[in-house]
Amino acid sequence: MSPEAIQSLMSLLLGFTLAGALASGYQALAQRPAGFGLLQQGVAPQSLAAVPFLVFAAPFIIMRNTLRGRRIESRRVEFVMMATVLAGVWSMMSGTFVVMSLRAVGLLA
């Protein structure tokens, strides 16, 4: 594998790991799963604070909702594939952002 492919894979894995950790941490603290409904609280500080959280937790939420929808509602396989690709690209972008931020701070070489 080329170094670029390895870097992309590491960004993808880091993005999914971060998303899972954020969503699981939220669920542990709030005693309910995280979801996009956090944005539907109207104009409030909670809605504004939910935006950066959801930016990084979205891949986990998308995959959780997609897999539950496939099992419970018998959604089509094409929909599941499309949502998986979307969550993967989103995860790779958020993982790349985290890696770039860590490099900018000097924690990564």
N, C-alpha and C positions, 0 to 999 in steps of 0.2 A: 504494500500500500504506500501511496505517496504521502509525504508529510502534510500536504494540504488536506487529504482525505482523513488522516488521523486527527488533525486539528478540528475538522468539521464534526467528526464522530465524537470527540471529546466535548465540543461545545453542545452538541445534541444531548449527550448524557448529562452534562452539567445542568443544562436547562431543565430537563425532566426531573433531575434530582432536586433542584431548587424549587420547582413547582410542587413536587410532592411534599417536600419538607414544609413549605409555607402553608399549603392546604391542610396538612395533618396537624401542624401547630395551631392553626386557626380552629380546627375542629376540636382539638384538645382544650383550648381556652374557652371557646364559645359554646361548647356542647351541641353544636349543629354543624353540618357540612358547609363549606364555603361554596358560594355560587354567584352567578351574575346578578342575582336579585339584590345584592348589596348596593347596586347602583340605583335601585328603585326606591330610595328613601327620600326622594325629593331633594330640594336644595338644602343640604345640611353638611356640616363638617365631616360626618361619617361617610357620606357619599364621595366627598373629595378625597378623603384618606383611603377609600377603597380602590381608587383608580390605580395607584402604583402597585398595590397588593395584587390586584387582578391582572395587571400586565405580566407579572412574573408567575402567578399561580394558574393562569388560564390554560396552559397545556394539560395540566392534571385535571382540571375541571371539565375541559372538553372531552378528554378520554373517558373520564368517569361517567359523564352523562351519555356519551355515545355507547359505551359498553352496556350500561343499564338499559338504554333504549333498545338496543339489539336484543337483549335477553327478555325484557318485559313487553315491549311493544312490537317485537319481531320486525325491526327496521331492516331495510334492504342492505345487502352486503356492500353495494356501491356507495351508499351513504356513509357506512362505517369506514370504508377505505378513504373517502374524501376527507372525513373528519380526522382520520389518523394522519394523513399527509399534512393537513392544516396545523394540527397540534405539533407535528414534528418540525415543520418549518418555523413555527412560532417558538418552539423550544430551542431550536438551533440559534435563532436570533437573540433570544434572551440569554442563552449561554455565552454567545459571542460578546454580548454587552458586559456580562459579568467578568469574562476573561480580560476584555479591554480595560475595564475599570480597575481590576486588580493589577494589571500591568502599569496603568497610569499612576497608581498609588505607590508602586514599587514592590508589591508583594510577590509578583511573578517576574521571572526573567524574560 
